[in-house]
Amino acid sequence: MPTSDNYASYPPSYRPSPGAAGPGPDAVSCTSAAAGLPVVDLKGLDQERLVEACEDWGIFRLVNHGIPRELLSEVLELANEFFSRGFEWKQALKRKAMFYFWGSPSLSQSGTSKQTGPFVESQNWLEGLNFPLSESSSSLEYDLPLLQRFRSLLIEYGAHQTRLAQTLFNAMANHLAIPLAKSSSYLSPPTAFLRVYRYLRCPGADRRLGIMEHTDSSVLTILHQDHVGGLQVYRDHMWLDIDPVPDTLIVNLGDMMQVPKHKASCSG
């Protein structure tokens, strides 16, 4: 999602020094993947097309996904309001069901961010909110209206994400002839989670990334982009831009579903 120049909302390590040059361009342009990125229509799901997209690209654009546009807009609006709060206010949010992190998307088994060391040049320029999709998360209440409303929206959004993941995975499992008893263990609500990221503006965007190149370790990642873009995929020895398209989602196969054929990054 986009970020403003409200530097009081940034983690201290990412705030520019007084008199320093302002942030650079929002992203470094690469060749667009728009012409070749497979499109899968969930409304009339074609299993052969889904399989082809998975085998050839391992990432595709999902249309007619059934998530209301109003819900997506409201999630982005509240995310922007949350990340615009002061850093100290966000840092105090340490409840396991919804917690704030920055610099690294890696989380410990206890559910805390592994961001503990000093700032380094190669660090990811991001901050985020983690929300597990477990029953215990949905039963918690928050005193602050912003957090309570955000929690309710993420529960609703998570239910849609669960529906999409199950529908797509069941079609993939059917093609792979995975027995139902085994395939049901691959998608478990207690291990699913939502991540909301804000990529911070920074000087020298051509030398830094919002998140470093990586492959996803999960079964499936379902991504909703804002209008800014920055997502890139590595294919055929080159980085390709995955441009945002309204009312669509991006689905990426994680390492548990394939031998990695591509890597992803996000420039902020």
Secondary structure, 3 states (H helix, E strand, C coil): CCCCCCHHHCCHHHCCCCCCCCCCCCCCCCEECCCCCCEEECCCCCHHHHHHHHHHCCEEEEECCCCCHHHHHHHHHHHHHHHCCCHHHHHCCCCCCCEEEECCCCECCCCCECCCCCCCCCCCCEEEEEEECCHHHHCCCCCCHHHHHHHHHHHHHHHHHHHHHHHHHHHHHHHHCCCHHHHCCCCCHHHCEEEEEEECCCCCCCCCCCEEEECCCCCEEEECCCCCCCEEEEECCEEEECCCCCCCEEEEECCCCCCCCCCEEECC
